[in-house]
């Protein structure tokens, strides 16, 4: 086989490797629903871990609350909530949350850029070994 034929076969075959790798990668990726499924032992989410904020007016920050109830005998302590970007901030219950009590994580999204958004917050507690993911989603529209 000539050098030209090998080169042509290589050029035709090489892009296929990338396509096959992408499809295998996509099959192994988590969906948004799977992304928020990890649970903290004894926590019952009153609002869920995925909040749809709907349409927000540009340059008008909006706040939503993730609310959960501790169903376990051991108190829950939120140790950190980390945002995926500087466009959102969080406040959360700082004191231990005893059995039967509710904890709140308030997140504020600063809607400066027009368009869709999907923001995550990593929640760490005394009862979780890995971060739990909270998600807000919506659309920013012009004034």
N, C-alpha and C positions, 0 to 999 in steps of 0.2 A: 504494500500500500504506500502511495506516495505521501510526501510531507504535506502537500496541500490537502489531500483527503483527510489525513489525521487532524490537521488544524481545523478543517471544516467540521468534522465530527466533534471535536473538542468544543468548538464554539457553539454548536447546536446542543450538545449534552450539558455543558457547564451551567447554563441558565436553569435547566431542569432541576439540578441539584438544589438551587435556591428555592424554587417553587415547592419541591417536595419537603424541604426543611421547614418552610413556612407553614405548610398545611399540617405537618406533624406537631409543630409548635402550637398552632391554633387549637388543635384537638386537646392539647394538654393544658391550655390556659383556663383560668377560672372565669366564670360569668360573674356579673355583679351580684346575683343572688348567692352564689357559692362564696363569694368574696366576704360576705358579711355573716357567714354561718357559725363561725367559732363562738362558743358560749363560755361565759365565766361561771364556774360552779356556783349554784345557788342564786343566780341573777335571773329575774323575770323582767324582760323589757316591756314597759308599758307603751312605748311609742315605736318600738322596733329599732333596728340599727341603721336603717336606710330611710332618710326623710326627703320627700319631694317638696321643694320650696315653691314650685310653680314659677310664675313670672315675677321678676323683681324689676323695679324701676332703676335705671342706671344712676349711679352716684348716690344711692340711698341704701346704706347698710341695713341688713335684715338679720334678725336673730331667731333661731329655733332652739328647742330644748329636747334633748334625749333624756327620757325619764325611765328609771329602772327601780325595781323593788328587790331588797335582799330577802331571799327565802331561806337562807342558810343560818345556822346557829352562830357561825363565826362572822364577826363584823367585816365589812368590805371597806378598804381604804383605797381611794383613787390616788395613785402616786404620780401620774403624768398623763396629760392629753396633748399630743403633738399634732399640729396641722401640717397638711401636705404643701401649703404655700403661705406666703406672708399676707395674702388677701383675706385670710380668715383667722380669727382668734377664738379662744375658748375660756370659759370660766366653769368651775366644777365644785361640787361639794368637797370641802377640805377635811371635814371631821369624819371619824369612822361611822359607817352606816350599819346600824344594828339590824337584827332580824325583824322583818315587818316594816322597816323604814324605807323611804324612797331617797334615791340619790338623783342629782340633776347635773347634766353636762350641757351648758348653753354654748352654742357656737354662733358667731356673727360673721356673715360673709359681706365683705365690702365690694359691692357690685359696681366696680369701675369700668369693666370692659363688657361691651355688648356681645351677646351670644350665649351659647350653652355652657354650663359648667358642671363639673363632677369633682367634688373635693372630698378627701378622706382625712380622718383624724385617727391617730393611733392611741388607743386607750390602754394604759398599764395600771394594774391593781395588785394588791397583795395576794390575790388568789389566782393570778394568771402567770404562766411562764412565758407566754408569747403575747405580743400586742394584739388587742382586739380592734377591729376596724369599724368605725362609724362613718357613714357616707351621707353627704348632702348633694342634691342635684337640682338644677333648675335652668331658667333662661333669663338673661338680663336683656331688657328692652329699653330703647331710647325714651327719654322723657317726652 
